[in-house]
Amino acid sequence: MKKVSLVVYHNYLEDVIKKLHENGLMEIVDISKEEPKLIEDFEKASMNPDASICNNYELRLSRLISILNKIKVKPKGIKSLLKPELPNIKNIEESSLEEIFSHIEGVFGEIEKTILENDEKLQDIEERKQSIEAVIKQINYIKDFDFDLADIGESEYIVIKTGKTTDLSLLKQKIGKIDNAMILSKQFGSGKKTEWAVIVVSHIKEKERIEKICRELLVDFDFKDLSGLPKDILKSLEKEKSDIAKDKKQIIKGLRKYAEKELDELRVLKEEIQIEKIRREIPKNFAKTKKTYIINGWVTEKNEEKLKSDINKVSNGLALYSSKIPSANPDNPPTYLEIPKWAAGFKSLLQMFATPKYNEVNPTIIMGIFFVLFFGVMLGDAGYGAIILILSLFAYLKLGKNSPMIKSMSFMGIWMGFITTIVGFLTYSIFGDFVHRFIAPSITTNLDKPIYGFKLLGISFPVEPLNDPLGILSVALIFGIIHLNVGVFLGIYQSFKQKKYKELITERFCWILLQIGGSLLIGKFLMDWTISTPLFYIGSVMVVIGIILLLISSGPVGFFDITGYVGDWLSYARLLALGLATAGMALAFNVVSEMTIIDIPIVGLIIPAILLIILHLVNLGLQALGAAVHSLRLQYVEFFNRFYEGGGHEFSPFKMKRKYTKVENEIE
């Protein structure tokens, strides 16, 4: 990564910005934030005045697109996944900003007013519909009462209240104490959801008492400006609701025609104006003099020459270019994560933790490989692995071509499913003991042995975890020590790369000495290994030197680092624990399903089959989630603890992004 500074003559500023935007090689920084002292000597530049005009057009286009996008018919459910809507890419010619403005105004003149007016009508219709539905809901409570809604309220002699209550007995009790008052009611619902529609009639002189009671116990109905019998008004409102539904349908039909005809064009215009807006906003990050602009930023070393060449071409050599290799402090350069496309899914796992600092090791691929491996060991069932593999292959082949994110994640899923299937095959776990319980009896009479077996590297397979947990634990701890030491060696490499030689020896290399020497001593005293005297002394010296180096780097608390290292190593026992959990739950589900088999043709097998499918899908979901979480934990806690700090920010070049447009001579 190189720190770049450009000094551009003001007549060429627009061309330079355009070239930087097209080639996407340079991350532009805000000079006022990154180098405030520079602003003291020069003036802070401001964005181009046309940026606000572009922003206004963008907002207007966004509003029209939003309206038409809601109206447009789209595939739903599974169909939307199998056949997602792809953007229509339009080939365009480069245009000046004035030409883009003119084009937009021409489009607006034809459709903007109509679309906005129809959208406003739809909103009015929706508000009217909701209002009618609210009134219909209330009238349905009292439609069987024979009175004029215009009478509700107060007149010269009487007051009439109508509404609903959940405590009719108390309401009747209180109304009964008032002379010249009566109550009519009708029940709706039952149990705890029981309600009563009521009409309360009273002499006008009892108005205050009636209103007080109704405020406490009655939810009033609001029938302002309505007159006539409830049944008649209900019919009228239902007809009005039907009429506005027809009006709404017609408006939507008209807008959908606009969507089919104009939506793609609007998206193209919005993308063009967004690009122009970004170019005119970026100068706010620059500093300026009377005739020049100063642009600071970052470029990768491999792209530096191309950047320099491009700037010279568009500025006719009237631009000063300077660069330097940054220091981690105080420059705080961005981190360029160079990751192959096939490993893009692993990048998201790394960023869930932290982006590497500048000059820090990029562990993405190594972390991803171990993540997939540990996931497969912890899930460890060939049946579950096959399901993940098939679904991931489908997503990769069918959906991945429309979505880079789905493609990268499904690629990772393919490997997760493949490793899980292999581990399940090696441990004789295929939907738990499904094969042993339901299929093997029809193949062999010797159910004490698996239906297949082979030797690999002198080891007999399959190895059943439930029968040989110590063997699987040994494998888990071997994986653990390999994983931890990969982290240790990455730490050594990183310290060497950063020229932190003291850290390399005291904090990193000490673990190599402690592990080798400690293994020799433990083997001799606890495991009865036959170790020669010279080898014993070598091991002892290595342990002593390792402890001394550790104490130099960490002080007295370094002893706790040793116990912490052992604890980290033992954490890999979760590879066995989760594998046993998967196999154990699958076995239990198979037993439960077997118990439901009854001696009735077809029906007796359907119920267990359905139960098996449901229970194994639940187990797959739970165990896959657990395997993913715990596999990530082994990366973030045990592995990263050996070398990784994070806390950097990723290199983000000033780069043009097109989704709906393509310029023929544009740099891709």
VOSE-259569 format. One line per 8 residues: number of its first residue (from 1); their letters; for each residue z, y negated, x negated of C-alpha. Coordinates in nm, 4 decimals. Layout:
REM VOSE-259569
NUM = A = Z/Y/X; ...
END
This chain:
REM VOSE-259569
1 = MKKVSLVV = 0.0000/0.0000/0.0000; -0.0928/-0.3480/-0.1306; 0.0385/-0.6872/-0.0257; -0.2614/-0.9132/0.0434; -0.2993/-1.2882/0.0649; -0.6240/-1.4561/0.1778; -0.7072/-1.8255/0.1545; -1.0036/-1.8945/0.3848
9 = YHNYLEDV = -1.2066/-2.2142/0.4187; -1.1689/-2.3346/0.7782; -1.5444/-2.3172/0.8546; -1.5342/-1.9395/0.7976; -1.2043/-1.8632/0.9709; -1.3610/-1.7328/1.2920; -1.5984/-1.5025/1.1017; -1.3160/-1.3700/0.8839
17 = IKKLHENG = -1.0939/-1.2980/1.1863; -1.3810/-1.1185/1.3571; -1.4485/-0.9043/1.0498; -1.0786/-0.8199/1.0074; -1.0658/-0.7212/1.3746; -1.3756/-0.5026/1.3490; -1.2950/-0.3150/1.0292; -0.9236/-0.2670/1.1135
25 = LMEIVDIS = -0.8165/-0.2401/0.7503; -0.5468/-0.5074/0.7270; -0.2123/-0.5474/0.8970; -0.1582/-0.9198/0.9521; 0.1987/-1.0475/0.9292; 0.3563/-1.3605/1.0732; 0.3952/-1.5890/0.7718; 0.6697/-1.7937/0.9378
33 = KEEPKLIE = 0.8859/-1.4798/0.9633; 0.7870/-1.2919/0.6491; 0.7649/-1.5911/0.4144; 0.9410/-1.8916/0.5701; 0.9406/-2.0786/0.2368; 0.5606/-2.0915/0.2497; 0.5787/-2.2823/0.5768; 0.7943/-2.5434/0.4057
41 = DFEKASMN = 0.5046/-2.6231/0.1705; 0.2247/-2.5785/0.4245; 0.1777/-2.6233/0.7969; 0.2143/-2.3393/1.0469; -0.1148/-2.2738/1.2224; -0.1426/-2.2480/1.5994; -0.3525/-2.0306/1.8241; -0.6984/-2.1450/1.9285
49 = PDASICNN = -0.6934/-2.3537/2.2532; -0.9479/-2.1113/2.4029; -0.6779/-1.8391/2.3986; -0.5158/-1.9834/2.7121; -0.8535/-1.9878/2.8917; -0.9100/-1.6252/2.7904; -0.5622/-1.5369/2.9131; -0.6334/-1.6988/3.2518
57 = YELRLSRL = -0.9567/-1.5001/3.2906; -0.7785/-1.1831/3.1854; -0.5126/-1.2311/3.4528; -0.7745/-1.2920/3.7225; -0.9731/-0.9867/3.6151; -0.6566/-0.7761/3.6003; -0.5726/-0.8740/3.9578; -0.9150/-0.7736/4.0887
65 = ISILNKIK = -0.9087/-0.4469/3.8905; -0.5608/-0.3670/4.0223; -0.6732/-0.4231/4.3835; -0.9868/-0.2101/4.3510; -0.8128/0.0580/4.1449; -0.5584/0.1142/4.4248; -0.8376/0.1406/4.6811; -1.0701/0.3676/4.4851
73 = VKPKGIKS = -1.0734/0.7338/4.5848; -0.9283/0.9467/4.3040; -0.8795/1.3205/4.2592; -0.5242/1.4337/4.3209; -0.2963/1.7191/4.2178; -0.4476/2.0034/4.0159; -0.7947/1.8560/4.0601; -0.6899/1.5399/3.8769
81 = LLKPELPN = -0.5777/1.7540/3.5809; -0.8825/1.9770/3.5758; -1.1270/1.6901/3.6248; -0.9660/1.3656/3.5107; -1.1491/1.0386/3.5543; -1.3198/0.9430/3.2286; -1.3994/0.5832/3.1352; -1.7635/0.4828/3.1641
89 = IKNIEESS = -1.8560/0.3360/2.8262; -2.1117/0.0573/2.8448; -2.3363/-0.0447/2.5561; -2.3214/-0.4216/2.5232; -2.4705/-0.6871/2.3012; -2.2510/-0.9245/2.1101; -2.2056/-1.2474/2.3064; -2.0529/-1.5832/2.2330
97 = LEEIFSHI = -1.7339/-1.6815/2.4115; -1.9263/-1.9335/2.6245; -2.1660/-1.6585/2.7355; -1.8726/-1.4314/2.8282; -1.7113/-1.7157/3.0260; -2.0395/-1.7788/3.2065; -2.0830/-1.4089/3.2862; -1.7290/-1.3835/3.4243
105 = EGVFGEIE = -1.7738/-1.6940/3.6391; -2.0957/-1.5477/3.7773; -1.9158/-1.2269/3.8756; -1.6201/-1.4191/4.0194; -1.8519/-1.6346/4.2272; -1.9871/-1.3258/4.4015; -1.6810/-1.1119/4.4604; -1.3466/-1.2727/4.3700
113 = KTILENDE = -1.2931/-1.4666/4.6932; -1.3981/-1.1741/4.9133; -1.1773/-0.9207/4.7341; -0.8723/-1.1488/4.7373; -0.9201/-1.2372/5.1046; -0.9526/-0.8711/5.2005; -0.6465/-0.7838/4.9942; -0.4520/-1.0576/5.1718
121 = KLQDIEER = -0.5678/-0.9195/5.5069; -0.4492/-0.5739/5.4031; -0.1086/-0.7139/5.3139; -0.0872/-0.8946/5.6493; -0.1900/-0.5757/5.8287; 0.0707/-0.3736/5.6395; 0.3431/-0.6270/5.7237; 0.2366/-0.6276/6.0897
129 = KQSIEAVI = 0.2278/-0.2473/6.0929; 0.5794/-0.2241/5.9491; 0.7021/-0.4804/6.2027; 0.5439/-0.2865/6.4922; 0.6849/0.0437/6.3664; 1.0330/-0.1086/6.3474; 1.0070/-0.2323/6.7073; 0.8617/0.1015/6.8260
137 = KQINYIKD = 1.1513/0.2829/6.6631; 1.3990/0.0658/6.8545; 1.2119/0.0869/7.1858; 1.2056/0.4667/7.1629; 1.5838/0.4558/7.1986; 1.5663/0.2687/7.5310; 1.2275/0.3701/7.6724; 1.3904/0.5630/7.9578
145 = FDFDLADI = 1.5832/0.2585/8.0816; 1.4160/0.0666/8.3638; 1.4580/-0.3032/8.2871; 1.2641/-0.6003/8.1519; 1.3139/-0.6628/7.7800; 1.2924/-1.0352/7.8530; 1.6301/-1.0053/8.0269; 1.8065/-0.9158/7.7012
153 = GESEYIVI = 2.0255/-1.2033/7.5938; 2.2048/-1.4460/7.8203; 2.1128/-1.6188/8.1443; 2.2984/-1.8456/8.3856; 2.5160/-1.5630/8.5195; 2.4966/-1.2592/8.2929; 2.4715/-1.1489/7.9288; 2.2849/-0.8316/7.8294
161 = KTGKTTDL = 2.3189/-0.6571/7.4925; 2.1231/-0.3545/7.3730; 2.1484/-0.1458/7.0577; 2.2826/0.1812/6.9219; 2.6298/0.3068/6.8361; 2.7899/0.6070/6.6684; 3.1199/0.5745/6.8594; 3.0374/0.5638/7.2289
169 = SLLKQKIG = 3.3877/0.6568/7.3490; 3.5524/0.3630/7.1716; 3.2784/0.1291/7.2926; 3.3270/0.2452/7.6526; 3.7021/0.2119/7.6151; 3.6791/-0.1515/7.5043; 3.4069/-0.2462/7.7535; 3.6072/-0.0790/8.0320
177 = KIDNAMIL = 3.8893/-0.3296/7.9782; 3.6582/-0.6181/8.0712; 3.6111/-0.7045/8.4368; 3.2583/-0.7496/8.5603; 3.1123/-0.5463/8.2676; 2.9231/-0.2182/8.2582; 2.7574/0.0089/8.0006; 2.4570/0.2453/8.0164
185 = SKQFGSGK = 2.3921/0.5015/7.7407; 2.1678/0.7834/7.6243; 2.2437/1.0339/7.3457; 2.0185/1.1021/7.0460; 2.0726/1.3652/6.7778; 2.3659/1.6030/6.7462; 2.6630/1.6774/6.5241; 2.7323/1.4193/6.2574
193 = KTEWAVIV = 2.3970/1.2528/6.3281; 2.4741/1.1802/6.6940; 2.3844/0.8288/6.8114; 2.3753/0.6613/7.1519; 2.1390/0.3983/7.2782; 2.3374/0.1610/7.4984; 2.2870/-0.1356/7.7280; 2.5888/-0.3554/7.7910
201 = VSHIKEKE = 2.5864/-0.5929/8.0893; 2.8577/-0.8493/8.1554; 2.9265/-1.1714/8.3412; 2.8488/-1.4774/8.1279; 3.2133/-1.5838/8.1191; 3.2908/-1.2695/7.9149; 3.0259/-1.3530/7.6556; 3.2636/-1.4097/7.3614
209 = RIEKICRE = 3.4573/-1.0863/7.4215; 3.1359/-0.8859/7.4633; 2.9830/-1.0290/7.1456; 3.2980/-0.9544/6.9467; 3.2998/-0.5910/7.0599; 2.9269/-0.5514/6.9944; 2.9573/-0.6952/6.6437; 3.2128/-0.4248/6.5637
217 = LLVDFDFK = 3.0547/-0.1211/6.7295; 2.6900/-0.1940/6.8056; 2.3759/-0.2235/6.5925; 2.1748/-0.4755/6.7918; 1.8085/-0.4231/6.8741; 1.5834/-0.7228/6.8174; 1.3149/-0.7706/7.0842; 1.2294/-1.1398/7.0470
225 = DLSGLPKD = 0.9301/-1.2631/7.2475; 0.8838/-0.9259/7.4222; 0.8773/-0.8902/7.7988; 0.8101/-0.6015/8.0338; 0.9339/-0.2492/8.0817; 1.0082/-0.0544/7.7593; 0.7523/0.2150/7.8441; 0.4767/-0.0411/7.9036
233 = ILKSLEKE = 0.5554/-0.2324/7.5862; 0.5641/0.0934/7.3902; 0.2111/0.1778/7.5048; 0.0954/-0.1733/7.4169; 0.2456/-0.1553/7.0685; 0.1003/0.1896/7.0037; -0.2434/0.0561/7.0972; -0.1975/-0.2469/6.8716
241 = KSDIAKDK = -0.0909/-0.0166/6.5873; -0.4023/0.1936/6.6420; -0.6243/-0.1169/6.6438; -0.4858/-0.2555/6.3172; -0.5215/0.0897/6.1606; -0.8937/0.0709/6.2459; -0.9126/-0.2799/6.0993; -0.7369/-0.1575/5.7847
249 = KQIIKGLR = -0.9800/0.1329/5.7553; -1.2780/-0.1025/5.7761; -1.1378/-0.3372/5.5128; -1.0612/-0.0462/5.2790; -1.4119/0.0890/5.3330; -1.5573/-0.2456/5.2298; -1.3326/-0.2728/4.9242; -1.4242/0.0794/4.8155
257 = KYAEKELD = -1.7878/-0.0273/4.8060; -1.6865/-0.3090/4.5741; -1.4857/-0.0603/4.3669; -1.7829/0.1740/4.3265; -2.0169/-0.1119/4.2418; -1.8052/-0.3593/4.0462; -1.4968/-0.1868/3.9008; -1.6641/-0.0656/3.5816
265 = ELRVLKEE = -1.8161/-0.4087/3.5220; -1.4795/-0.5778/3.5728; -1.3184/-0.3421/3.3219; -1.5908/-0.4204/3.0701; -1.5405/-0.7942/3.1159; -1.1640/-0.7607/3.0861; -1.1977/-0.5664/2.7627; -1.4376/-0.8251/2.6193
273 = IQIEKIRR = -1.2101/-1.1152/2.7114; -0.9034/-0.9320/2.5762; -1.0749/-0.8899/2.2408; -1.1657/-1.2588/2.2331; -0.8135/-1.3583/2.3373; -0.6536/-1.1497/2.0594; -0.8848/-1.3093/1.8013; -0.7879/-1.6562/1.9172
281 = EIPKNFAK = -0.4168/-1.5813/1.9346; -0.3889/-1.4324/1.5832; -0.4067/-1.7706/1.3964; -0.0496/-1.8420/1.5111; 0.0539/-1.6000/1.2325; -0.1228/-1.8047/0.9631; -0.0309/-2.1053/0.7522; -0.2805/-2.3870/0.6953
289 = TKKTYIIN = -0.3695/-2.6837/0.4876; -0.6154/-2.9581/0.5757; -0.9202/-2.7426/0.4982; -0.7945/-2.3860/0.4556; -0.5973/-2.1102/0.6263; -0.3614/-1.8672/0.4532; -0.3532/-1.5097/0.5880; -0.0961/-1.2609/0.4610
297 = GWVTEKNE = -0.0721/-0.8916/0.5319; -0.1007/-0.5344/0.4069; -0.3819/-0.2971/0.3188; -0.3872/0.0608/0.1952; -0.4956/0.1010/-0.1674; -0.7916/0.3211/-0.0744; -0.9325/0.0488/0.1577; -0.8621/-0.2521/-0.0616
305 = EKLKSDIN = -1.2056/-0.2748/-0.2206; -1.3819/-0.2498/0.1141; -1.1589/-0.5220/0.2596; -1.2267/-0.7472/-0.0371; -1.6016/-0.6865/-0.0112; -1.6108/-0.7559/0.3644; -1.4184/-1.0833/0.3276; -1.6488/-1.2026/0.0494
313 = KVSNGLAL = -1.9579/-1.1274/0.2600; -1.8508/-1.3125/0.5744; -1.7077/-1.6102/0.3821; -2.0011/-1.6432/0.1416; -1.7514/-1.6065/-0.1395; -1.5498/-1.9071/-0.0200; -1.2290/-1.7085/0.0266; -0.9598/-1.6417/-0.2283
321 = YSSKIPSA = -0.8301/-1.2861/-0.2339; -0.5113/-1.1775/-0.4110; -0.3032/-0.8628/-0.3895; -0.0036/-0.7050/-0.5544; 0.1873/-0.3791/-0.5482; 0.4978/-0.4495/-0.3399; 0.8582/-0.3649/-0.4064; 1.0573/-0.1897/-0.1365
329 = NPDNPPTY = 1.2998/-0.4823/-0.1440; 1.2475/-0.7638/-0.0513; 0.8843/-0.7049/0.0513; 0.9715/-0.4273/0.2981; 0.6138/-0.2976/0.3204; 0.4938/-0.0852/0.6120; 0.4499/0.2895/0.5827; 0.1037/0.4381/0.6077
337 = LEIPKWAA = 0.1347/0.7832/0.7648; -0.1709/0.9818/0.6639; -0.1644/1.2819/0.8946; -0.4563/1.5135/0.9777; -0.5687/1.5174/1.3400; -0.4483/1.8738/1.3929; -0.0928/1.7658/1.3031; -0.0869/1.4564/1.5267
345 = GFKSLLQM = 0.1570/1.6289/1.7640; 0.4088/1.6658/1.4805; 0.3982/1.2908/1.4209; 0.5612/1.2265/1.7583; 0.8457/1.4630/1.6592; 0.9012/1.2648/1.3389; 0.8959/0.9296/1.5199; 1.1593/1.0522/1.7640
353 = FATPKYNE = 1.3889/1.0442/1.4599; 1.2602/0.7598/1.2404; 0.9496/0.6412/1.0583; 0.9699/0.6978/0.6802; 1.0423/0.4011/0.4592; 0.7786/0.2799/0.2163; 0.7490/0.5201/-0.0798; 0.9545/0.7806/0.1060
361 = VNPTIIMG = 0.8221/1.1349/0.1422; 0.6228/1.1944/0.4600; 0.7705/1.5237/0.5915; 0.5552/1.5482/0.9049; 0.3549/1.8616/0.8256; 0.6402/2.0527/0.6592; 0.8753/1.9615/0.9435; 0.6139/2.0659/1.1993
369 = IFFVLFFG = 0.5557/2.4056/1.0360; 0.9277/2.4851/1.0298; 0.9702/2.3527/1.3854; 0.7051/2.5907/1.5159; 0.8442/2.8818/1.3114; 1.2041/2.8307/1.4253; 1.0945/2.7809/1.7870; 0.9128/3.1136/1.7784
377 = VMLGDAGY = 1.2124/3.2941/1.6270; 1.4593/3.1427/1.8762; 1.2454/3.2111/2.1836; 1.1293/3.5403/2.0331; 0.9671/3.7044/2.3347; 0.6045/3.8173/2.3306; 0.5651/3.7762/2.7076; 0.6938/3.4208/2.7053
385 = GAIILILS = 0.4906/3.3469/2.3938; 0.1740/3.4737/2.5618; 0.2328/3.2425/2.8599; 0.2798/2.9405/2.6309; -0.0255/3.0435/2.4273; -0.2524/3.0822/2.7321; -0.1395/2.7535/2.8911; -0.1784/2.5686/2.5596
393 = LFAYLKLG = -0.5264/2.7134/2.5033; -0.6253/2.6047/2.8530; -0.4906/2.2534/2.7931; -0.6614/2.2324/2.4531; -1.0029/2.3522/2.5716; -1.0114/2.2040/2.9215; -0.7948/1.8914/2.9155; -0.7837/1.8081/2.5460
401 = KNSPMIKS = -1.1399/1.6786/2.5335; -1.0359/1.3964/2.7675; -0.7007/1.3150/2.6068; -0.6252/1.3104/2.2322; -0.2528/1.3286/2.3109; -0.2917/1.6445/2.5226; -0.5184/1.7916/2.2548; -0.2681/1.7404/1.9719
409 = MSFMGIWM = 0.0325/1.8552/2.1781; -0.1498/2.1637/2.3085; -0.2588/2.2492/1.9529; 0.1076/2.2544/1.8571; 0.1771/2.4619/2.1704; -0.0852/2.7159/2.0622; 0.1011/2.7782/1.7384; 0.4385/2.7857/1.9144
417 = GFITTIVG = 0.3050/3.0469/2.1564; 0.1374/3.2463/1.8789; 0.4505/3.2620/1.6588; 0.6685/3.3462/1.9610; 0.4323/3.6295/2.0553; 0.4330/3.7722/1.7013; 0.8136/3.7554/1.6783; 0.8469/3.9195/2.0200
425 = FLTYSIFG = 0.6091/4.1960/1.9135; 0.8109/4.2551/1.5941; 1.1401/4.2635/1.7859; 1.0134/4.4738/2.0797; 1.0862/4.1954/2.3265; 0.8185/4.1581/2.5924; 0.9764/3.9911/2.8947; 1.3024/4.1329/2.7613
433 = DFVHRFIA = 1.3063/4.5100/2.7947; 1.0336/4.5058/3.0617; 0.8105/4.7467/2.8664; 1.0995/4.9793/2.7824; 1.2332/4.9746/3.1390; 0.9232/4.9777/3.3591; 0.6244/5.0914/3.1476; 0.7574/5.3281/2.8794
441 = PSITTNLD = 0.8734/5.5981/3.1289; 0.5098/5.6532/3.2279; 0.4006/5.6804/2.8619; 0.6740/5.8792/2.6832; 0.9754/6.0899/2.7647; 1.1635/5.9727/2.4544; 1.2999/5.6383/2.5719; 1.5284/5.6077/2.2692
449 = KPIYGFKL = 1.2321/5.4975/2.0590; 0.9862/5.2074/2.1109; 0.6388/5.3018/2.2281; 0.4917/5.1595/1.9056; 0.6111/5.1394/1.5459; 0.4854/5.0549/1.1978; 0.6038/4.9615/0.8493; 0.5482/4.6251/0.6854
457 = LGISFPVE = 0.6670/4.5513/0.3303; 0.8823/4.8617/0.3475; 1.0566/4.7495/0.6665; 1.0278/4.9532/0.9847; 0.9194/4.7572/1.2925; 0.9958/4.6797/1.5659; 1.3526/4.5632/1.4970; 1.5481/4.5171/1.8191
465 = PLNDPLGI = 1.7914/4.2198/1.7983; 2.0378/4.3677/2.0486; 2.0584/4.6876/1.8407; 2.0533/4.5283/1.4949; 2.1979/4.1746/1.5182; 2.3153/4.1732/1.1547; 1.9629/4.2381/1.0322; 1.8297/3.9459/1.2361
473 = LSVALIFG = 2.1205/3.7301/1.1141; 2.0209/3.8066/0.7545; 1.6644/3.6967/0.8278; 1.7947/3.3782/0.9956; 2.0076/3.2904/0.6920; 1.7157/3.3589/0.4566; 1.5033/3.1175/0.6626; 1.7922/2.8725/0.6418
481 = IIHLNVGV = 1.8274/2.8799/0.2645; 1.4499/2.8428/0.2253; 1.4440/2.5474/0.4660; 1.7369/2.3729/0.2972; 1.5894/2.4180/-0.0480; 1.2543/2.2813/0.0588; 1.4542/1.9718/0.1567; 1.6319/1.9730/-0.1802
489 = FLGIYQSF = 1.3020/1.9912/-0.3737; 1.1504/1.7170/-0.1565; 1.4542/1.5055/-0.2421; 1.4002/1.5705/-0.6133; 1.0316/1.4798/-0.5835; 1.1140/1.1653/-0.3873; 1.3731/1.0464/-0.6413; 1.1241/1.1076/-0.9223
497 = KQKKYKEL = 0.8518/0.9198/-0.7354; 1.0851/0.6253/-0.6772; 1.2053/0.6416/-1.0413; 1.5648/0.6941/-0.9350; 1.6430/0.9314/-1.2184; 2.0209/0.9146/-1.1918; 2.0007/1.0008/-0.8226; 1.7599/1.2839/-0.9060
505 = ITERFCWI = 2.0077/1.4487/-1.1427; 2.3415/1.3756/-0.9739; 2.2592/1.3891/-0.6011; 1.9598/1.6233/-0.5932; 1.9431/1.8579/-0.8902; 2.3158/1.9435/-0.8671; 2.2398/2.1575/-0.5588; 2.0014/2.3775/-0.7570
513 = LLQIGGSL = 2.2746/2.4445/-1.0147; 2.5435/2.5004/-0.7503; 2.3308/2.7438/-0.5493; 2.2146/2.9557/-0.8434; 2.5502/2.9575/-1.0207; 2.7452/3.0012/-0.6965; 2.5249/3.2949/-0.5917; 2.5936/3.4730/-0.9208
521 = LIGKFLMD = 2.9719/3.4242/-0.8939; 2.9881/3.5214/-0.5263; 2.7752/3.8275/-0.5975; 3.0065/3.9402/-0.8779; 3.3442/3.8794/-0.7114; 3.2706/3.9375/-0.3415; 2.9651/4.1649/-0.3257; 3.0171/4.3900/-0.6303
529 = WTISTPLF = 2.6913/4.2899/-0.7976; 2.6419/4.4234/-1.1482; 2.6071/4.1072/-1.3571; 2.6023/4.0960/-1.7359; 2.8616/3.8868/-1.9161; 2.6092/3.6272/-2.0448; 2.4702/3.5858/-1.6917; 2.8232/3.5450/-1.5564
537 = YIGSVMVV = 2.8958/3.2684/-1.8091; 2.5646/3.1002/-1.7326; 2.6516/3.1021/-1.3618; 2.9979/2.9594/-1.4326; 2.8545/2.6797/-1.6472; 2.5966/2.5953/-1.3803; 2.8690/2.5677/-1.1151; 3.0854/2.3457/-1.3371
545 = IGIILLLI = 2.7933/2.1176/-1.4273; 2.6839/2.1051/-1.0627; 3.0337/2.0027/-0.9474; 3.0581/1.7364/-1.2192; 2.7216/1.5887/-1.1189; 2.8236/1.5948/-0.7534; 3.1513/1.4181/-0.8278; 2.9648/1.1523/-1.0274
553 = SSGPVGFF = 2.7418/1.0751/-0.7274; 2.9934/1.1148/-0.4437; 3.3383/1.0938/-0.5970; 3.6235/1.3228/-0.4814; 3.4642/1.3596/-0.1372; 3.1887/1.5551/-0.3120; 3.3937/1.8730/-0.2523; 3.3405/1.8188/0.1203
561 = DITGYVGD = 2.9651/1.8007/0.0555; 2.9855/2.1595/-0.0716; 3.1571/2.2833/0.2442; 2.9125/2.0726/0.4462; 2.6207/2.2427/0.2731; 2.7621/2.5850/0.3577; 2.8153/2.4694/0.7161; 2.4539/2.3504/0.7338
569 = WLSYARLL = 2.3383/2.6891/0.6072; 2.5456/2.8767/0.8650; 2.3918/2.6555/1.1365; 2.0787/2.8666/1.1028; 2.2703/3.1494/1.2718; 2.1513/2.9781/1.5912; 1.8157/3.1455/1.5240; 1.9886/3.4748/1.6015
577 = ALGLATAG = 2.2058/3.3339/1.8824; 1.9211/3.1869/2.0849; 1.7032/3.4920/2.0259; 1.9817/3.7145/2.1619; 2.0313/3.4781/2.4576; 1.6635/3.5026/2.5511; 1.6588/3.8827/2.5214; 1.9932/3.9224/2.6989
585 = MALAFNVV = 1.9034/3.7060/2.9991; 1.5600/3.8687/3.0295; 1.7256/4.2120/3.0216; 1.9729/4.1046/3.2918; 1.6904/3.9764/3.5131; 1.5026/4.3044/3.4700; 1.8130/4.5004/3.5729; 1.8633/4.2819/3.8829
593 = SEMTIIDI = 1.4984/4.3201/3.9810; 1.5096/4.6965/3.9275; 1.8078/4.7180/4.1616; 1.6004/4.5599/4.4421; 1.3335/4.8329/4.4310; 1.3427/5.0247/4.7587; 1.1573/5.3390/4.8649; 0.9083/5.1668/5.0964
601 = PIVGLIIP = 0.5396/5.1675/5.0002; 0.4049/4.8325/4.8765; 0.6906/4.6259/5.0301; 0.9419/4.7990/4.8064; 0.7540/4.6719/4.4998; 0.6587/4.3234/4.6223; 1.0166/4.1923/4.6390; 1.1086/4.3031/4.2828
609 = AILLIILH = 0.7754/4.1674/4.1537; 0.8340/3.8244/4.3098; 1.1921/3.8251/4.1842; 1.0768/3.9172/3.8329; 0.8201/3.6370/3.8258; 1.0659/3.3718/3.9465; 1.3525/3.4799/3.7211; 1.1372/3.5101/3.4094
617 = LVNLGLQA = 0.9789/3.1684/3.4712; 1.3280/3.0200/3.4996; 1.4342/3.1975/3.1808; 1.1198/3.0813/3.0026; 1.1878/2.7192/3.0987; 1.5544/2.7275/2.9980; 1.5090/2.9175/2.6731; 1.1985/2.7243/2.5645
625 = LGAAVHSL = 1.3874/2.3985/2.6161; 1.6842/2.5316/2.4194; 1.4606/2.6608/2.1390; 1.2799/2.3261/2.1110; 1.6026/2.1234/2.1068; 1.7768/2.3439/1.8519; 1.4683/2.3692/1.6335; 1.4495/1.9898/1.6280
633 = RLQYVEFF = 1.8194/1.9740/1.5437; 1.7654/2.1926/1.2390; 1.4973/1.9468/1.1226; 1.6870/1.6256/1.1981; 2.0340/1.7275/1.0802; 2.0205/2.0110/0.8275; 1.6731/1.9483/0.6765; 1.6529/1.5669/0.6755
641 = NRFYEGGG = 2.0097/1.5447/0.5443; 1.8811/1.6727/0.2088; 1.6322/1.3936/0.1389; 1.5234/1.1827/0.4384; 1.6539/0.8429/0.5390; 1.3854/0.6802/0.7567; 1.4096/0.3329/0.9021; 1.0634/0.2118/0.8005
649 = HEFSPFKM = 0.7917/0.0610/1.0183; 0.4471/0.2128/1.0486; 0.1359/0.0416/0.9161; -0.0308/-0.1234/1.2150; -0.3647/-0.2812/1.1241; -0.5257/-0.5677/1.3142; -0.7822/-0.3420/1.4764; -1.0158/-0.3744/1.7695
657 = KRKYTKVE = -0.9641/-0.1157/2.0425; -1.2461/-0.0464/2.2829; -1.2255/0.1900/2.5784; -1.4994/0.0749/2.8143; -1.7480/-0.0929/2.5798; -1.9457/-0.0194/2.2662; -2.1471/-0.2566/2.0484; -2.4379/-0.0802/1.8809
665 = NEIE = -2.3915/-0.2411/1.5377; -2.0111/-0.2363/1.5549; -1.8050/-0.0773/1.2775; -1.6274/0.2259/1.4172
END
